[in-house]
Amino acid sequence: MKNNPADRAFQDLSTPEKVLHVQDLWDQIACSQEEVVLPPAQLAEAERRIEEHERNSKPTTSRDDLRRKLEQPR
């Protein structure tokens, strides 16, 4: 990291505080009206994953159903 006050302050945070900070930052980016431009390699990978998902999509399980299944006694 660079040696500026903001970077030093970030380094002083605990790991859970850093995670919360990054989540907040990501939420701000997601709400932004600015377009995020992906490099060609990342765009190609995203398209490949979407195509693979469409070819091999399987029924999904909701989080609640999965939790119930995992919590059942064996």
C-alpha positions in Angstrom: 0.0 0.0 0.0 1.0 3.5 -0.5 2.3 5.6 2.3 -0.6 8.1 2.6 -2.7 8.7 5.7 -5.8 7.0 4.3 -3.8 3.8 3.5 -2.3 3.8 7.0 -5.7 4.3 8.6 -7.0 1.4 6.6 -4.1 -0.8 7.6 -4.9 -0.1 11.3 -8.4 -1.5 11.0 -9.2 -5.0 12.1 -10.0 -7.6 9.5 -13.8 -7.5 10.2 -13.7 -3.6 10.0 -11.8 -3.9 6.7 -14.5 -6.3 5.3 -17.3 -3.9 6.3 -15.4 -1.0 4.8 -15.0 -2.9 1.5 -18.7 -3.9 1.5 -19.7 -0.3 2.0 -17.4 0.8 -0.9 -18.8 -1.9 -3.1 -22.4 -0.8 -2.3 -21.4 2.7 -3.3 -20.0 1.5 -6.6 -23.1 -0.7 -7.3 -25.4 2.3 -6.7 -23.3 4.6 -9.0 -24.7 5.6 -12.3 -21.2 5.4 -13.8 -20.6 2.6 -16.2 -17.9 0.1 -15.1 -15.7 -0.8 -18.0 -14.3 -4.3 -17.9 -11.0 -5.2 -19.6 -11.6 -7.4 -22.6 -10.3 -10.5 -20.8 -12.7 -10.1 -17.9 -15.7 -9.4 -20.2 -14.9 -12.5 -22.2 -14.7 -14.6 -19.0 -18.0 -13.2 -17.8 -19.6 -14.0 -21.1 -18.1 -17.5 -21.0 -19.6 -18.1 -17.6 -23.0 -16.9 -18.6 -23.0 -19.2 -21.6 -21.9 -22.1 -19.5 -24.6 -21.4 -17.0 -27.3 -21.2 -19.7 -26.1 -24.6 -21.2 -25.8 -26.3 -17.9 -28.4 -24.6 -15.7 -30.0 -26.9 -13.1 -32.9 -26.3 -10.8 -31.7 -24.3 -7.8 -32.5 -24.6 -4.1 -33.5 -21.6 -2.0 -31.2 -20.7 0.9 -34.1 -21.4 3.3 -34.7 -24.9 1.8 -31.0 -25.6 1.9 -30.7 -24.5 5.5 -33.7 -26.7 6.5 -32.1 -29.7 4.7 -28.8 -29.1 6.4 -30.4 -28.8 9.8 -32.3 -32.1 9.6 -31.0 -34.8 11.8 -29.3 -37.6 9.9 
